[in-house]
Amino acid sequence: MRTAFFWLTLSVIWIVACNTTVQLTPTSPAPTSSIANQKQEEAELATAMMQVYPDDGSVLYTIFKGIDGDEETVFEFAAFDTKEIVDFIMQEDVPSPNGIYQAFVACDENHCQPRLFIENLQTNETVEATFSERMPWRPLDRLSWLNDTVLAFSQSSNPHQGFRFAVDIEQRQHLLTLLIYDKCLVSETCGLQE
């Protein structure tokens, strides 16, 4: 019995010593620093994306990670023949700060469903941007360039909420999606006299 107690005590001391050693000499930096940096970058990008809305607290947002909380918005950039754009109605047209890109929303005059196009004015290449949350029957608007290559735009899903997207045109990469909504949704006063 004493031998078993001795080995049990020695095992506990060994486990405690090993855990203490690991805790005192970590071999890698804490992963939370990169997560914290990513969250900070997302917050800064979100703030820049929201500059097109009034700064009175009437429009709120949350970072959108998909219906299940871990889905990314999927963007595709397909080449588009500019000859077809002749029959389109232009709705919004915004040049990038450096003048290299022109982003615009247009729709076919016979079947007006807004579509987002980006033209490289140096190469005359035009692409159409499509994305997984796109609702073809809802307007695309509030195009704004956050810098020379990052475009932000919105699509409402109803009069009180929608999405705001940021994409890097040069990298052809989705950066962030925000779910935007009126403050009245939170206070349950939409459409009511206050």
N, C-alpha and C positions, 0 to 999 in steps of 0.2 A: 504494500500500500504506500509506503514511504517513497519507493522508487517511482511509482506512477505520479505521485504528487510532485516529486522533484522534476520529472520530465515535463509535466504540465506547466509548472512554474517557469522552467527554463524556456519553454515554447512561447509563453506569454511575454516574457522579457525580450526574447528574440524578435517577436512580431512588433512590439512597441518600439524597439531600437531601430528596426528596419523602417517603420513608418516615420519615425522622427527624422531619420537620416534623409528620407525622400522629401519630407516637408522642408527641411533646412537647406537642401541643395537642389532646387528645381532645375531641370535640364532644358526647359524651353519656356519662353515668355507666356504669360497668361493669354489665352485666346480671346479674352474679352476685350483686349485693347484693339484688335482689328475689327471686332464687332462694333465697338464704341465708335471707331473711326468711320465705319460704314454708315452707322446711324447718323453721325454728325454730317457726313457728306449728303445723305438723303435729306436731312432736315434743311440744309443750306440750299439744295437744289429745289426742294418743295417751296421754300420761301421765295426763291427767284421765280418759280413757275406761277405763283399766286399774285405776282405784281400787276396782272391785268384786271384784277378784281378790286372793288372798293376796299379800302383799309379801315372799314368801320365795324368789322366783326360780323357782318351780315352773311358772309360766305365762309363756311368752314371746310376743312378737308381732313382726310386721313390717308396714310400711305396704303395703297391697294395692293394686296398680294394674291388676288384671285379669290374665287368663291370659297375654296377650301383652305385659304390662308397661306398656301405655299406655291401657287401657280404664278408663272411669269406671263406677262403680256407678250404675245408672239407677234413680231412685226416682220413683214416681207416687203422688199423693195423690188418691183418688177419694172423692167424697161418698158417705156410707153412711147408709141409713135406720135410725135407732136402734130402730124397731119390730121389726126383724129380730133385734136383739141379745137380745131376751127369751128366745129358744130357745137361747142360747149358754151355754157353761160358761166362767165367768171363771177365768183361770189366774194372772194377775198384774195389779196395779192400782197405778199410781203417780201422785200429783198433782205438778204442777210446783211449784217453790218459791214462786211468786207466787200459786198457786191458780187461775190462769186455765185451764190445760190439765190434762187427765187422760189419761194414756196407759195402755192396757191390752191384754192379750193374751187372746183368747177364741177358742173354737171351737164349731162346731155340734155339739150333743150326739149327733147321728146319724152324723156323719162328722168326727171331731175332727182337723182340721188347723189348727194355731195361726195366727191372723191378728192383725196389729197395728193397733190403732185409736187415734186421738187425738181427744179431744173438747174443743172450746172451751166451757168452762162458762159464759162470758158470752153467747155467741151460740147455744148449744145445737147447733152444727154439729159433726158427727162425720165424720171421714175415715178411710179405710183406707189404710195405707201398704203398697205392694208394691214390690219391688225385684228387680233382675236376678239377683242371686245367691241368691234365695230358694229354699229347698228345702221345699215344703209339708209334707212328712212329718216334718221335724225340728222340735224345739221352739224357740220364741222365748223368751228369758228375760233375766234380769239387766237389766231396765229401770232406767235411772237418768237423772236430769236433771243436766246439767253446769252449767246456769244456767236462767233463766226460760224460754228457748225452745229450748235444744239438748238433744235426747233421745239417749241412747246405749242400745243393746241388743245382744244376742248371739244367734247361731244356730249351734249345733254341727253339723258335718257328720259327725262320728263321736265316740266317747268321748274322743279325744285332740286334736282340732283343730276349728276353726270360724272364724266371722267375728264381728267387733264393728263396729257401724256407729254413726255420729253424723250426725244430721240436724237442721237448723234448722227447727222446726215453723212458725214465723212466716213465714219466707221460702220454706218448702217446698222446701228445697234440701239435697242431700247434701253433707256436709262431709268425711268421711273414712271409709275402710274399713280395718280391721286384720285380718290373718290371725293368729289366735291359736292357739297349740299348746302342748302339755305339754313340759316340759323333757326328759322321757323319750324323745321322738321324736328329739331331737338326740343323746342318749347311747345310743339304741337299747336302752333298758331297759324299755320299756312292757310291763307285765304280768309282769315278772320280779322275783324277790326280790332286793333290793339288799343 
